[in-house]
């Protein structure tokens, strides 16, 4: 069965004429007649009778007429759905993000994107950098956002935003400490798969300091939990400056300066599966990120206070 033959059949029934149907469909009458013969042959039954009073549907033709309308309507619906997909009116973007970009960076970008593409559904999963990279590599996410690179992975990294990792402490702490004092401080860290931890551990190793030199009292898998633990006096922690700007502003936490270990500069990255073509929806989201960056106002320390350890 050919959909074009069904279109011709419907047009014949609508106009009650082979000739008029051919004119409207820009087909010759012999072509229209052949299409009807082919259609009837494929089913092995006649659909249209020609009488002195004109054309008349057979009982089988009446049945086919109902289904033919549904077939053509479904074809048009499918064509509209594909056009909508291409025109960015529908679709879904499956995203994964590590804790800091997922909680403290992406929400305003998601809002901006929805204002321009309200028909596109956004699905965001927050996990650690390793898990997000796994799922992008496996095709479970269309795009990922992480705070550390792993060049062994089959994903493409693109830096899209700067960040600064700093020590934070309760407001009762001194403003500055030296490295030996830092080693004695009770330290709250992120879990092993965290990009924040990976970057800071690398920064410490470049200073000749290993995890065994630190007094680690807890590993927590959530930045908000770490901030609350620090506020309660459990210890100090290293976190993204983007995650504590409100607490620093209202003096519930302070940035602790460690002599010899300045803030650790890093980048956040978009990650895409290598070799995979990106949908128009993902391309539009990347453009939205670019627009949002123009108004990013997070204060970063001057260059003399930054240690670029994660590149």
C-alpha positions, 0 to 999 in steps of 0.5 A: 500500500502506497500513501500517495495512492491513498491521497489520490483515492481520498481526493477522488472521493472528495471531488467525485472525479478522476479528472479533477483529482488529477488536476488538483494533485498535478497528475495526468488522468492515466496516472490517477487511473493507474494508481487506483488500479494498483491500489485495488489490485494490492487489496484484491477488491474494488473500491470505486464504481463508475455509474451513469450518475458518477462515482460511488464507493463500494462497501470496501471503499467506505471502509478504506475511506475511514482508514485512509483519512487516519493514515494521511492525518497521521502522516501529517502529524508525523511531518509536523512533529519532525518540523517542530523538532527541527524548529525547536518547538518540541523535544527533550534535552537529557542533561547531567551535571556535577554538584557545583554547576548543577546547583549553582550555575545551571538554574539561571541558564535553564530559566533563560532557555525556557523563556525562549524555547518553552516547548522543549523539556529539560531533564537534569540529573545531578551526580559526581563528575565521574558518573556524569562523564560515564553517562555522557560517554554511554549516550544516556545524557545528551550533554554534561557539565563537570568541574574536571577533565579526564582525557582518557574518556571518549567525550569532548570537553569545552571550557565554558566558565571559570571557578575558584576553589577556596577554603571556608571556615566558621566566622570565628576562625582567624582570617589567615593561617599557614600551611602547617596550621592548615594540616592540623585543621579538621577537614571536611572533603567531597567524595572521591569522584568529585571534580572539586576534590580532584582539583584541590588534591592536585593543587596540594600535591603540587605543593608536596602535600598528600591526603595523609598529611591532612586531618580529614574528619568527614567525606560528604557527597553534597556541597550544601551538607559541607557548608552546614557542617562548617557552619556548625563548627565541625571543621574547615572545607574547600568549596567553590566560591560560587557555592558560598558567595551568599554565606560569605556575604552574610558572614555565616562563613568566611574565606580562609586565606592559607599562606602558600596555597592561594585559591585554586582556579579551575574551569567548568566544562560542557561534555559531549560524546565524541562522534555524536551529532548534536540535536538542534535542541542541544545546539540551542542550549549551548548558544544560551550558555554563551548568551548567559555568560555575558552577564555572569558576575561572580567575583573571582579573586585577582590573578595573584590569589589564584593557583591554576592547578587543574589544567 
